Amino acid sequence: MKIDTKSLTCRYVLKLIEHGFFDEEVFDMFSPREIQQISYTTKKNAPLDIDELYDLLSDLSCIENYPRFGLNCSYFLRSIGLNKKIKRLFELTIMSSIKPRFFEFIEDFIVKSSYNYHEVLATLCDLEEADFHECIDELNSLGLGNSDDLDYELPAIPLGLASYLLTSDNYDSKKAISLFLNSMEPASYRLSNFEHIETEHLKKLLSGWKASNGTPVNILLHGAVGTGKTELAKALCESLNLVLMGVSSSCSTNDKARPKFLANKSSPSTRIQNLLIGRKLMGNRRDGVLLVDECEDLFEVDIMGFTESKELLNSLIDNSNSATIWITNHIETLPLSCIRRFDYVLEVPAMSADKRTKHVSESFSPLSVSKDFLARAISNKHLSLANISKAAHGAKLCNYSKNKAEEFISAYFDGVLSASGIDTNELRYKPELKFEHANINLKGSFSTMNDIVNAIESYHGARTLLFGPAGTGKTAFVNHVCEEAGFDLISVQASDILSKWVGESEQNIKELFVKATEQEAAIFIDEADSLFASREGAKSNWEIQSVNQLLCNLEMFELPFFAATNLKDKLDKALLRRCDFKLELDYLTEQQVKQMLLKLTGERVIPPDSTRVLTELNRLTPGDFSVIARKMRFSKKSLSIANVLECLCEEQKVKGLVPRRIGF
C-alpha cells in the first residue's frame, strides 16, 4: 500500500522554521531538487524562499490524511507501558521508518547547520533535550535502540508496526501482537508420547505460573537436532490449555535508503526487539507462553566481537511477567551467566528404539502401510518426530493409503533429508576378502582372536587401541570382533566429528557417545591420531577441549570402544593409559604371504623360482591382497602366481621399497 504522508512530514519542517533553525543562510545551501523533497508540489523552476516555503508547508500540513495516527500511537504506547511524553518521539521515529528519504533532508540540514542532532531532534519532538534522552532510553529498553551508542541515532521502528499504526482505522491489540509473535501450529503429539522425558516438573512449573500474578518463568530445552524439543513445548502447552506463541525472527525494518541517524537492526537484534515488545503487549495475561527457537542466535558474538549488552541479554530472562520456553541445539554457545538465570534447564534426549517404534507405528497406522515400510522408517535415525508427523499428515491430506502413502512418505523423507545435507545411503564396511585370523599379524599378549572376543563379551566396556601400518587389517579386525561378540558398530572418522565452528566438535563427540549408548552399539574411531592428538603440541584452546571431551565421554562409556591409527606416537598419552588392549598389527610374515598367495590363485604349490622373491616382499599387508582381488574381479580373469607377485611388487614399490625385478 502506498502511503502519502505529505501533511505529517511538512509539520516537522514547519517546526524547524518556527524555532529559527531553518534560516535563509542554511536554506540557500539546498538545491531546488532537495527543497522539492519536502515540498512535494511546486511547479517553479527557481528555488522557493523561506516565506514561500512556509506558506506552502502550512497549507499542506492542514490536510488530515491519517486522523487516527496519533490515537493509534497512544493506544500502542499505553499497551506496552510507556508514558505519554514519549509519544512525539515515537511518532517521529515512525515517520522516519515510513519516509526515510524525506528525513535524509533533515539530516542534511543538521550537517550544514551549526546545530547538533539532539537539539534539532528534540525540537521536532516538542521535548526538552534532557527529556529527549530519557525517552530515547525508554525505547532502547525495548530493543529498539543501537548497541553502538551513536549520539545521533534514532530508534528504528519495525516497518510493519509503523505502517499499521499509521493506516489502521481501529487499533486492535491482537493485530499488534501478531506483528511480533506467531501462533504455533497445533501439537502433533500428546504429552504422554514423551514418556522418556521427565515432564511432570515442567507441567507443575507452568501451572504455578498460570495461577500466579507476576512471577516470570523461563524454561530452557536443549539437545540434538530432531529430538522433539519444539513438539514437547507444543504438547506441554496444550496439556495446560495455554497458547504457544513463537517470537518472529523476520527483520521488518526498512533498510533501504536509511538515514544514518536511524538505527540499523540485525536479525538477532530484531528478534530481541520482537521478544521484548511481544512480552509488553501480552502484559499480565496468563493464557499464552512465548517460544524462542534457536535462541543461541540471540547470544552470539558477531564478527567484530560485539553483541547485545550484557544488561539487555540478562533482561531477556529476568525482566518480564511472561512464561518463555527457550530452545537450542547448541547450548555450548550460551553464556553461563545466562544459563544460570533460567528457572529450569532440561536436555531432551533422542528416543529409545522402543519409543521410536511406538511413535512411527501410531503415526502411520491409519495409512495401512506395510510392515517392511514401517521397519525402514523406524530404522532411519535421521528422521525427527516432526518429519514423521508431517509425512503422515501430508499423506492423510492427499487421502493416500498403502502403496500411494508409502510413495508420498518416501518422497517427503528423501526431500527433507537431502535438503538437510544428509546422505540416506549409509556406507557400510564391505571387505574384499573374507576375514581370517590367520591373515592378521597380531602382536601383543592377547594374540588369539578368541581371547579378545571373550574379553569384550565379559567386559562390555573394554577399550582397544589398534596401531600399525596402513592396510594391516585394523578395520577388518574391529568389524569381525564386534560381529563375533554380537555388537552393532558405529564407525566414524575424524572428518565426521571435527568442525570449523568453535564448540561444535565437542557437541558432535557427545552426540556420538549418546547415540552409541542408546543403540547399545560399539564405537570405532578410525584415524584416531586426528582426534586424540597429543595436547602437548596443541596451539589452540579448541584442540585441547576436543581431546578433553573425548576422554571424558570415554570414561563414562560402558560399551566396547575401538580406536585405530597408523601414527601411534602422535596420540595423547591419556588415551594410551585408558586403553585396556593395545594391539599392534604388523606386516605379514613370509608364511602368511605364502598362504594368502596360494588361496588367492587357487594353486597348491609355489614354484621354486618364485619362492626366492617372497623374502624380499617384506612389507605386504592384507590390504595389498585385497587390491589384487579387486583387479581380478574387474578383469574377470584368474592370475598366475607370477602375475600376482608382479602386482605385489608394484604395491610394495609404492611404499618406498623396491625389490629387484622378478626374473621370469
C-alpha positions as CSV (number, residue, x, y, z in Angstrom):
1,M,0.0,0.0,0.0
2,K,1.3,3.4,-1.0
3,I,1.4,5.8,2.0
4,D,1.1,9.5,1.4
5,T,2.5,11.4,4.4
6,K,2.8,14.9,3.0
7,S,0.8,16.6,5.7
8,L,2.6,14.8,8.5
9,T,6.1,15.4,7.3
10,C,5.5,19.0,6.4
11,R,4.7,19.7,10.1
12,Y,8.2,18.8,11.1
13,V,9.8,21.3,8.7
14,L,7.4,23.9,10.0
15,K,8.7,23.3,13.5
16,L,12.3,23.9,12.3
17,I,11.3,27.2,10.6
18,E,9.2,28.4,13.6
19,H,12.1,27.7,16.0
20,G,14.5,29.6,13.9
21,F,16.6,26.6,12.9
22,F,15.8,26.9,9.2
23,D,17.2,30.3,8.3
24,E,17.9,31.9,5.0
25,E,21.6,31.2,5.1
26,V,21.2,27.5,5.6
27,F,18.2,27.4,3.3
28,D,20.2,28.8,0.3
29,M,22.6,25.8,0.6
30,F,19.9,23.4,-0.6
31,S,19.3,22.8,-4.3
32,P,15.8,23.1,-5.8
33,R,15.5,19.3,-6.0
34,E,16.3,19.0,-2.3
35,I,13.7,21.6,-1.5
36,Q,11.1,19.6,-3.6
37,Q,11.8,16.6,-1.4
38,I,9.9,18.3,1.4
39,S,7.5,20.5,-0.6
40,Y,6.4,17.7,-2.9
41,T,4.3,20.1,-5.0
42,T,5.8,23.1,-6.8
43,K,5.9,24.0,-10.4
44,K,8.5,26.7,-10.0
45,N,11.9,26.0,-11.5
46,A,13.6,28.5,-9.2
47,P,14.2,27.8,-5.5
48,L,11.5,28.8,-3.0
49,D,12.3,31.4,-0.5
50,I,11.6,30.9,3.2
51,D,8.2,32.7,3.2
52,E,7.0,30.8,0.1
53,L,8.1,27.5,1.6
54,Y,6.4,28.3,4.9
55,D,3.1,29.2,3.2
56,L,3.2,26.0,1.1
57,L,4.0,23.8,4.1
58,S,1.3,25.4,6.2
59,D,-1.3,24.6,3.5
60,L,-0.1,21.0,3.1
61,S,0.1,20.4,6.9
62,C,-3.6,21.2,7.3
63,I,-4.6,18.1,5.3
64,E,-5.6,15.3,7.7
65,N,-4.7,12.2,5.7
66,Y,-4.3,10.0,8.8
67,P,-6.6,11.3,11.6
68,R,-6.2,8.0,13.7
69,F,-2.4,8.0,13.6
70,G,-1.9,9.9,16.9
71,L,-4.7,7.9,18.6
72,N,-3.2,4.5,17.5
73,C,0.2,5.5,18.8
74,S,-1.3,6.4,22.1
75,Y,-3.1,3.0,22.4
76,F,0.1,1.1,21.5
77,L,2.3,3.1,23.9
78,R,-0.2,2.6,26.7
79,S,-0.4,-1.2,26.0
80,I,3.4,-1.5,26.4
81,G,3.5,0.7,29.5
82,L,5.3,3.8,28.1
83,N,4.4,7.3,29.2
84,K,2.6,10.0,27.1
85,K,5.8,12.1,26.9
86,I,7.4,9.7,24.6
87,K,4.6,9.9,22.0
88,R,6.1,12.7,19.9
89,L,9.5,10.9,19.6
90,F,7.6,7.7,18.8
91,E,5.7,9.4,16.0
92,L,8.9,10.9,14.6
93,T,10.5,7.5,14.6
94,I,7.6,6.0,12.7
95,M,7.8,8.8,10.1
96,S,11.5,8.1,9.8
97,S,10.8,4.5,9.0
98,I,8.0,5.3,6.6
99,K,9.7,8.1,4.7
100,P,13.5,7.7,5.1
101,R,14.4,9.7,2.1
102,F,12.5,12.7,3.4
103,F,14.4,12.5,6.7
104,E,17.7,12.4,4.8
105,F,16.8,16.1,4.0
106,I,16.5,16.8,7.8
107,E,19.9,15.1,8.3
108,D,21.5,17.2,5.5
109,F,20.1,20.3,7.2
110,I,21.7,19.3,10.5
111,V,25.0,18.6,8.9
112,K,25.0,22.0,7.1
113,S,23.8,24.0,10.1
114,S,25.5,24.8,13.3
115,Y,23.0,22.8,15.4
116,N,23.6,19.3,16.9
117,Y,21.5,16.3,16.2
118,H,19.8,16.1,19.6
119,E,19.0,19.8,19.7
120,V,17.1,19.5,16.4
121,L,15.5,16.1,17.0
122,A,14.3,17.2,20.5
123,T,12.7,20.3,18.9
124,L,10.9,18.1,16.3
125,C,9.5,16.0,19.2
126,D,8.4,19.1,21.3
127,L,10.8,17.9,24.1
128,E,13.5,19.4,26.2
129,E,16.8,17.8,25.4
130,A,17.0,16.1,28.8
131,D,13.5,14.6,28.3
132,F,14.5,13.6,24.8
133,H,17.4,11.5,26.1
134,E,15.1,10.0,28.7
135,C,12.6,9.0,26.0
136,I,15.4,7.5,23.9
137,D,16.4,5.3,26.8
138,E,12.9,4.1,27.3
139,L,12.7,3.0,23.6
140,N,16.1,1.4,23.9
141,S,14.8,-0.7,26.8
142,L,12.6,-2.4,24.2
143,G,15.5,-3.3,22.0
144,L,14.7,-0.5,19.5
145,G,18.0,1.2,20.0
146,N,21.5,0.8,18.7
147,S,24.2,-1.2,20.6
148,D,26.9,1.1,19.3
149,D,25.6,4.1,21.3
150,L,25.9,6.6,18.5
151,D,24.8,10.0,19.6
152,Y,22.9,10.9,16.5
153,E,20.8,7.8,16.0
154,L,17.0,7.5,16.5
155,P,15.5,4.1,17.3
156,A,14.2,2.1,14.4
157,I,10.5,1.1,14.5
158,P,9.7,-2.1,12.5
159,L,8.1,-1.1,9.2
160,G,5.2,-3.4,9.7
161,L,4.3,-1.7,13.0
162,A,4.8,1.8,11.6
163,S,2.5,1.1,8.7
164,Y,-0.1,-0.5,10.9
165,L,-0.2,2.5,13.4
166,L,-0.3,5.0,10.5
167,T,-3.1,3.5,8.4
168,S,-5.3,1.5,10.8
169,D,-8.8,2.9,11.3
170,N,-9.2,0.9,14.6
171,Y,-6.4,-0.2,16.8
172,D,-6.6,-3.9,17.6
173,S,-4.3,-5.4,20.3
174,K,-4.4,-8.9,18.7
175,K,-3.3,-7.5,15.4
176,A,-0.5,-5.6,17.1
177,I,0.7,-8.8,18.9
178,S,0.7,-10.7,15.6
179,L,3.3,-8.3,14.3
180,F,5.8,-9.7,16.8
181,L,4.5,-13.1,17.8
182,N,3.3,-16.0,15.6
183,S,0.8,-18.6,16.7
184,M,2.4,-22.1,16.5
185,E,0.9,-25.0,14.7
186,P,-1.0,-27.5,16.8
187,A,1.0,-30.2,18.6
188,S,1.4,-33.4,16.6
189,Y,1.9,-35.5,19.8
190,R,0.4,-35.6,23.2
191,L,2.5,-35.1,26.4
192,S,2.1,-38.8,27.1
193,N,4.2,-39.5,24.0
194,F,7.2,-38.1,25.8
195,E,7.4,-40.8,28.5
196,H,11.2,-40.9,28.1
197,I,11.4,-37.4,29.5
198,E,10.6,-36.2,33.0
199,T,7.8,-33.7,32.1
200,E,6.0,-33.5,35.4
201,H,8.2,-30.7,36.8
202,L,7.7,-28.7,33.6
203,K,4.0,-29.1,33.9
204,K,3.9,-28.1,37.6
205,L,6.1,-25.1,36.8
206,L,3.9,-23.7,34.1
207,S,0.7,-24.5,36.2
208,G,2.2,-22.5,39.1
209,W,3.0,-19.5,36.7
210,K,-0.5,-19.7,35.3
211,A,-2.1,-19.3,38.7
212,S,0.3,-16.6,39.9
213,N,0.2,-12.9,39.5
214,G,3.6,-11.7,38.3
215,T,6.4,-14.3,38.6
216,P,8.1,-15.0,35.3
217,V,9.1,-18.5,34.2
218,N,11.9,-19.3,31.8
219,I,12.5,-22.9,30.6
220,L,15.5,-23.9,28.5
221,L,15.2,-27.1,26.4
222,H,18.4,-28.2,24.7
223,G,19.5,-31.3,22.8
224,A,20.5,-32.6,19.4
225,V,18.5,-31.8,16.2
226,G,15.4,-33.8,15.8
227,T,14.9,-34.9,19.4
228,G,11.4,-33.3,19.5
229,K,12.1,-30.1,21.6
230,T,9.5,-28.0,19.8
231,E,7.0,-30.8,19.8
232,L,7.5,-31.2,23.5
233,A,6.9,-27.4,24.0
234,K,3.6,-27.6,22.0
235,A,2.4,-30.7,23.8
236,L,3.2,-29.2,27.2
237,C,1.2,-26.0,26.5
238,E,-1.8,-27.9,25.0
239,S,-1.9,-30.1,28.1
240,L,-2.4,-26.9,30.2
241,N,-4.7,-25.1,27.7
242,L,-2.0,-22.5,27.0
243,V,-1.4,-20.9,23.6
244,L,2.2,-21.2,22.4
245,M,3.4,-18.0,20.6
246,G,6.6,-18.1,18.6
247,V,8.8,-15.0,18.6
248,S,9.1,-13.8,15.0
249,S,12.6,-13.8,13.5
250,S,11.9,-11.7,10.5
251,C,13.6,-8.4,10.0
252,S,10.9,-5.9,9.2
253,T,12.8,-2.6,9.4
254,N,13.3,-0.7,6.2
255,D,17.0,-0.9,5.4
256,K,16.9,0.9,2.0
257,A,18.0,4.5,1.9
258,R,18.0,4.7,5.7
259,P,19.5,7.9,7.1
260,K,22.4,7.3,9.3
261,F,20.5,8.7,12.4
262,L,18.2,5.7,12.2
263,A,19.4,2.6,14.0
264,N,20.2,-0.4,11.7
265,K,18.9,-3.7,13.1
266,S,20.4,-7.1,12.6
267,S,18.2,-10.2,12.6
268,P,19.1,-11.3,16.2
269,S,18.5,-7.7,17.3
270,T,15.1,-7.8,15.6
271,R,14.2,-11.0,17.4
272,I,15.2,-9.4,20.7
273,Q,13.1,-6.4,19.9
274,N,10.1,-8.7,18.9
275,L,10.5,-10.6,22.2
276,L,10.6,-7.5,24.4
277,I,7.7,-5.8,22.6
278,G,5.7,-9.0,22.4
279,R,6.1,-9.5,26.1
280,K,4.9,-6.0,26.8
281,L,1.9,-6.5,24.6
282,M,1.0,-9.7,26.4
283,G,1.1,-7.8,29.7
284,N,-0.1,-9.8,32.7
285,R,-2.1,-12.3,30.6
286,R,-1.8,-16.0,31.7
287,D,-3.2,-17.7,28.6
288,G,-0.1,-17.7,26.4
289,V,3.5,-18.9,26.6
290,L,6.3,-17.4,24.4
291,L,8.6,-19.7,22.4
292,V,12.1,-18.6,21.3
293,D,13.5,-21.3,19.0
294,E,17.2,-21.4,18.0
295,C,17.8,-19.0,20.9
296,E,21.6,-19.3,20.5
297,D,21.3,-16.6,17.8
298,L,20.3,-14.0,20.4
299,F,23.5,-14.6,22.5
300,E,26.1,-15.0,19.7
301,V,29.0,-12.6,19.4
302,D,29.3,-11.1,15.9
303,I,32.3,-11.0,13.7
304,M,33.5,-7.7,15.2
305,G,33.3,-9.1,18.7
306,F,30.2,-7.1,19.7
307,T,27.0,-8.4,20.9
308,E,24.0,-7.0,22.7
309,S,24.8,-5.5,26.1
310,K,25.0,-8.0,29.0
311,E,22.3,-6.0,30.8
312,L,19.9,-6.4,27.8
313,L,20.6,-10.1,27.5
314,N,20.0,-10.7,31.1
315,S,16.8,-8.7,31.0
316,L,15.5,-11.1,28.3
317,I,15.3,-13.7,31.0
318,D,14.7,-11.7,34.2
319,N,12.5,-8.7,33.4
320,S,9.1,-9.9,32.4
321,N,5.9,-11.4,33.8
322,S,5.6,-13.9,31.0
323,A,6.4,-17.6,30.7
324,T,9.0,-18.3,28.0
325,I,10.3,-21.6,26.6
326,W,13.8,-21.3,25.0
327,I,15.1,-23.9,22.6
328,T,18.6,-24.5,21.4
329,N,20.6,-27.2,19.6
330,H,23.9,-25.6,20.7
331,I,23.8,-24.9,24.5
332,E,27.6,-24.5,24.5
333,T,27.2,-21.1,22.8
334,L,25.0,-19.7,25.6
335,P,26.9,-17.7,28.2
336,L,27.0,-19.4,31.6
337,S,25.8,-16.2,33.2
338,C,22.6,-16.5,31.2
339,I,22.1,-20.3,31.7
340,R,22.1,-19.8,35.4
341,R,19.2,-17.4,35.2
342,F,16.8,-20.0,33.7
343,D,14.2,-21.5,36.1
344,Y,14.5,-24.9,34.6
345,V,17.0,-26.5,32.2
346,L,16.3,-29.8,30.5
347,E,18.2,-31.8,28.0
348,V,15.8,-33.6,25.5
349,P,17.5,-36.9,24.6
350,A,16.8,-38.9,21.5
351,M,14.0,-41.5,21.8
352,S,14.8,-45.1,22.7
353,A,14.3,-47.7,20.0
354,D,11.0,-48.9,21.7
355,K,9.6,-45.4,21.9
356,R,10.6,-44.6,18.3
357,T,8.9,-47.8,17.1
358,K,5.7,-46.8,19.0
359,H,5.6,-43.3,17.5
360,V,6.2,-44.4,14.0
361,S,3.6,-47.1,14.3
362,E,1.0,-44.8,15.7
363,S,1.6,-42.1,13.0
364,F,1.4,-44.5,10.1
365,S,-1.1,-47.0,11.3
366,P,-4.2,-45.2,9.7
367,L,-2.3,-45.3,6.3
368,S,-2.2,-49.1,6.1
369,V,1.5,-49.1,5.1
370,S,3.4,-52.4,5.0
371,K,5.4,-53.8,7.9
372,D,8.6,-53.6,5.8
373,F,8.0,-49.9,5.2
374,L,7.4,-49.3,8.9
375,A,10.6,-51.1,9.7
376,R,12.6,-48.9,7.3
377,A,11.1,-45.7,8.8
378,I,11.9,-46.9,12.3
379,S,15.5,-47.7,11.4
380,N,16.1,-44.3,9.8
381,K,17.7,-42.5,12.7
382,H,17.9,-39.2,10.7
383,L,14.2,-38.7,10.8
384,S,12.9,-36.4,13.6
385,L,9.5,-36.6,15.3
386,A,8.4,-33.6,13.2
387,N,9.4,-35.3,10.0
388,I,7.4,-38.4,10.8
389,S,4.4,-36.3,11.9
390,K,4.4,-34.1,8.8
391,A,4.8,-37.0,6.4
392,A,1.8,-38.8,7.9
393,H,-0.2,-35.5,7.9
394,G,0.6,-34.9,4.2
395,A,-0.4,-38.4,3.2
396,K,-3.7,-38.1,5.1
397,L,-4.4,-34.8,3.3
398,C,-3.9,-36.5,0.0
399,N,-6.2,-39.3,1.1
400,Y,-3.5,-41.8,0.3
401,S,-3.1,-45.3,1.8
402,K,-1.0,-48.4,1.2
403,N,1.4,-48.0,-1.8
404,K,0.4,-44.4,-2.5
405,A,1.0,-43.4,1.1
406,E,4.4,-45.2,1.0
407,E,5.3,-43.3,-2.2
408,F,4.4,-40.0,-0.8
409,I,6.1,-40.5,2.6
410,S,9.3,-41.8,0.9
411,A,9.4,-38.8,-1.4
412,Y,8.9,-36.5,1.6
413,F,11.7,-38.2,3.5
414,D,14.1,-38.1,0.6
415,G,13.4,-34.4,0.0
416,V,13.8,-33.3,3.6
417,L,16.9,-35.4,4.3
418,S,18.6,-34.3,1.0
419,A,17.8,-30.6,1.8
420,S,19.3,-31.2,5.3
421,G,22.6,-32.4,3.7
422,I,22.1,-36.0,5.0
423,D,23.1,-38.9,2.8
424,T,20.5,-41.6,3.1
425,N,22.7,-44.2,1.6
426,E,24.7,-45.2,4.7
427,L,28.1,-46.6,3.9
428,R,28.8,-50.0,5.4
429,Y,32.1,-51.8,5.6
430,K,32.4,-54.4,2.8
431,P,35.7,-56.3,2.9
432,E,37.1,-57.6,-0.4
433,L,38.4,-60.8,1.2
434,K,36.8,-62.7,4.0
435,F,38.4,-62.0,7.3
436,E,40.6,-64.8,8.6
437,H,42.6,-64.6,11.8
438,A,45.5,-66.4,10.2
439,N,46.0,-63.5,7.8
440,I,46.5,-60.9,10.6
441,N,50.0,-60.5,12.1
442,L,48.8,-59.6,15.5
443,K,51.3,-58.9,18.2
444,G,50.8,-58.5,21.9
445,S,49.8,-60.5,24.9
446,F,46.3,-61.2,23.5
447,S,47.5,-63.0,20.4
448,T,44.4,-65.0,19.6
449,M,41.1,-63.8,18.4
450,N,39.1,-65.8,20.9
451,D,40.9,-64.2,23.8
452,I,39.9,-60.7,22.6
453,V,36.3,-61.7,21.8
454,N,35.9,-63.4,25.2
455,A,37.3,-60.3,27.0
456,I,34.8,-58.0,25.2
457,E,31.9,-60.3,25.9
458,S,32.8,-60.5,29.6
459,Y,33.6,-56.8,30.0
460,H,31.5,-54.7,27.6
461,G,33.4,-51.5,28.4
462,A,36.7,-52.8,27.1
463,R,38.7,-50.2,25.2
464,T,41.0,-51.4,22.4
465,L,43.7,-49.5,20.5
466,L,44.9,-50.9,17.3
467,F,48.0,-49.5,15.6
468,G,50.3,-50.3,12.8
469,P,51.0,-49.6,9.1
470,A,48.1,-48.9,6.7
471,G,46.4,-52.0,5.3
472,T,47.3,-54.4,8.1
473,G,43.6,-55.2,8.8
474,K,42.7,-52.9,11.7
475,T,39.2,-52.1,10.3
476,A,38.5,-55.7,9.3
477,F,39.7,-56.8,12.8
478,V,37.3,-54.4,14.6
479,N,34.3,-55.4,12.4
480,H,35.0,-59.1,12.9
481,V,35.4,-58.8,16.7
482,C,32.1,-56.9,17.0
483,E,30.3,-59.4,14.8
484,E,31.6,-62.3,16.9
485,A,30.7,-60.6,20.2
486,G,27.3,-59.6,18.9
487,F,27.6,-55.8,19.0
488,D,26.4,-53.3,16.4
489,L,29.2,-51.0,15.4
490,I,29.2,-47.2,14.8
491,S,32.3,-46.3,12.7
492,V,33.4,-42.7,12.4
493,Q,36.4,-40.8,11.1
494,A,37.9,-37.5,12.2
495,S,36.1,-35.7,9.3
496,D,32.8,-36.9,10.7
497,I,33.4,-35.1,14.0
498,L,35.7,-32.2,13.6
499,S,34.0,-28.8,12.8
500,K,35.3,-25.4,11.9
501,W,32.9,-23.9,14.4
502,V,34.1,-23.5,18.0
503,G,32.2,-25.8,20.3
504,E,30.6,-27.9,17.6
505,S,33.3,-30.6,17.6
506,E,32.7,-31.2,21.3
507,Q,28.9,-31.4,20.6
508,N,29.5,-33.9,17.8
509,I,31.6,-36.0,20.2
510,K,29.0,-36.0,22.9
511,E,26.2,-36.9,20.4
512,L,28.4,-39.9,19.1
513,F,28.6,-41.4,22.6
514,V,24.9,-40.7,23.4
515,K,23.9,-42.3,20.1
516,A,26.0,-45.4,20.7
517,T,24.7,-45.8,24.3
518,E,21.0,-45.5,23.1
519,Q,21.7,-48.1,20.3
520,E,23.8,-50.3,22.6
521,A,26.5,-50.2,19.9
522,A,30.3,-50.2,20.0
523,I,32.3,-47.2,18.7
524,F,35.2,-47.4,16.3
525,I,37.2,-44.2,15.6
526,D,39.5,-44.5,12.6
527,E,42.3,-42.1,12.1
528,A,42.3,-41.6,15.9
529,D,45.5,-39.5,15.7
530,S,43.4,-36.7,14.3
531,L,41.0,-36.7,17.2
532,F,43.3,-37.8,20.0
533,A,46.3,-35.8,19.0
534,S,48.7,-35.1,21.9
535,R,47.7,-32.0,23.8
536,E,51.4,-31.2,24.4
537,G,51.7,-29.7,20.9
538,A,48.3,-28.1,20.8
539,K,48.4,-24.4,19.8
540,S,44.7,-23.6,20.2
541,N,42.4,-24.0,23.1
542,W,39.7,-25.7,21.0
543,E,42.2,-28.5,20.2
544,I,42.6,-29.2,23.9
545,Q,38.9,-29.0,24.5
546,S,38.1,-31.6,21.9
547,V,40.5,-34.2,23.4
548,N,39.2,-33.4,26.9
549,Q,35.6,-34.0,25.6
550,L,36.6,-37.3,24.0
551,L,38.4,-38.6,27.2
552,C,35.6,-37.5,29.5
553,N,32.9,-39.3,27.4
554,L,35.2,-42.4,27.1
555,E,35.4,-42.6,30.9
556,M,31.6,-42.8,31.1
557,F,31.1,-45.1,28.1
558,E,30.2,-48.7,29.1
559,L,30.3,-50.4,25.7
560,P,33.2,-51.6,23.5
561,F,35.4,-48.8,22.2
562,F,37.9,-49.2,19.4
563,A,40.4,-46.7,18.0
564,A,42.8,-47.3,15.2
565,T,45.8,-45.3,14.0
566,N,48.8,-45.5,11.7
567,L,50.6,-42.9,13.8
568,K,50.7,-44.2,17.4
569,D,53.4,-41.7,18.5
570,K,51.0,-38.7,17.8
571,L,48.4,-40.0,20.2
572,D,47.7,-38.3,23.5
573,K,49.2,-40.3,26.4
574,A,45.9,-40.1,28.3
575,L,44.3,-42.3,25.6
576,L,47.1,-44.8,25.8
577,R,46.6,-45.1,29.6
578,R,42.8,-45.6,29.2
579,C,43.0,-48.4,26.6
580,D,42.8,-51.9,28.1
581,F,44.2,-53.6,25.0
582,K,47.0,-52.1,22.8
583,L,47.3,-54.3,19.7
584,E,49.9,-53.9,17.1
585,L,49.1,-55.2,13.6
586,D,52.3,-55.6,11.6
587,Y,53.2,-56.5,8.0
588,L,52.5,-60.1,7.0
589,T,55.1,-62.7,7.7
590,E,56.6,-64.7,4.8
591,Q,54.5,-67.7,5.8
592,Q,51.3,-65.6,5.8
593,V,52.1,-64.2,2.4
594,K,52.6,-67.7,1.0
595,Q,49.2,-68.9,2.4
596,M,47.4,-65.9,1.0
597,L,49.1,-66.2,-2.4
598,L,48.1,-69.8,-2.7
599,K,44.5,-69.2,-1.7
600,L,44.1,-66.2,-4.0
601,T,45.4,-68.0,-7.0
602,G,44.0,-71.4,-6.2
603,E,47.4,-73.1,-6.7
604,R,48.7,-75.8,-4.3
605,V,52.5,-75.1,-4.6
606,I,54.6,-72.0,-5.2
607,P,57.2,-72.6,-8.0
608,P,60.8,-72.6,-6.8
609,D,61.8,-69.6,-9.0
610,S,59.1,-67.5,-7.2
611,T,59.9,-68.6,-3.7
612,R,63.1,-66.5,-3.5
613,V,61.2,-63.4,-4.3
614,L,58.9,-63.8,-1.3
615,T,61.8,-63.0,1.1
616,E,62.1,-59.5,-0.5
617,L,58.3,-58.8,-0.2
618,N,58.6,-58.0,3.5
619,R,56.1,-55.0,3.6
620,L,52.9,-56.6,2.4
621,T,49.6,-56.3,4.1
622,P,46.1,-58.0,3.8
623,G,45.2,-54.7,2.1
624,D,47.6,-55.4,-0.8
625,F,46.0,-58.7,-1.4
626,S,42.6,-57.0,-1.4
627,V,43.8,-54.8,-4.2
628,I,44.8,-57.8,-6.2
629,A,41.5,-59.5,-5.6
630,R,39.7,-56.4,-6.9
631,K,41.8,-56.4,-10.0
632,M,40.9,-60.0,-10.6
633,R,37.2,-59.3,-10.1
634,F,37.3,-56.3,-12.6
635,S,39.2,-58.2,-15.3
636,K,37.3,-61.5,-14.7
637,K,40.5,-63.4,-15.3
638,S,42.4,-65.6,-12.9
639,L,46.0,-64.6,-12.3
640,S,49.0,-66.9,-12.0
641,I,51.3,-66.8,-9.0
642,A,53.9,-65.0,-11.2
643,N,51.3,-62.3,-12.2
644,V,50.2,-61.8,-8.5
645,L,53.8,-61.5,-7.4
646,E,54.4,-58.9,-10.1
647,C,51.4,-56.9,-8.8
648,L,52.6,-57.3,-5.2
649,C,56.0,-55.9,-6.2
650,E,54.2,-52.8,-7.6
651,E,52.3,-52.4,-4.4
652,Q,55.4,-52.6,-2.3
653,K,57.1,-50.2,-4.6
654,V,54.6,-47.6,-3.8
655,K,55.6,-47.9,-0.1
656,G,59.1,-47.0,-0.9
657,L,61.0,-50.3,-1.0
658,V,61.7,-51.7,-4.5
659,P,62.8,-55.4,-4.7
660,R,64.8,-56.4,-7.6
661,R,63.0,-57.4,-10.8
662,I,61.5,-60.9,-10.7
663,G,63.3,-62.9,-13.3
664,F,60.5,-64.7,-15.1
